[in-house]
Amino acid sequence: MDKQMYKQLIAEYMRRESELKNKVEELELELDQQEQDFHFDMRNKQMEVVQLTMENANLKDQVLDN
């Protein structure tokens, strides 16, 4: 292997490494977004459960009052 071929191989490996690094960063950002979306959805669902529980308690009180 001559010096020019070696340089070309190194350049190709560096390009591939850069592409892979960019892909990893994109995937990490996507994962972070999905985690945030999941926690947001879970918070909303928890708030809905609390609201429904309160409504249920109010309805029970109304039934008992009648």
FENBELFEN-V566939 format. One record per backbone hydrogen bond with DSSP energy under -0.5 kcal/mol. CO is the residue of the C=O (numbers start at 1). NH is the residue of the N-H. If there is no record, write none. Layout:
co=<CO	CO>
nh=<NH	NH>
This chain:
co=<2	3	4	5	6	7	8	9	10	11	12	13	14	15	16	17	18	19	20	21	22	23	24	25	26	27	28	29	30	31	32	33	34	35	36	37	38	39	40	41	42	43	44	45	46	47	48	49	50	51	52	53	54	55	56	57	58	59	60	61	62>
nh=<6	7	8	9	10	11	12	13	14	15	16	17	18	19	20	21	22	23	24	25	26	27	28	29	30	31	32	33	34	35	36	37	38	39	40	41	42	43	44	45	46	47	48	49	50	51	52	53	54	55	56	57	58	59	60	61	62	63	64	65	66>
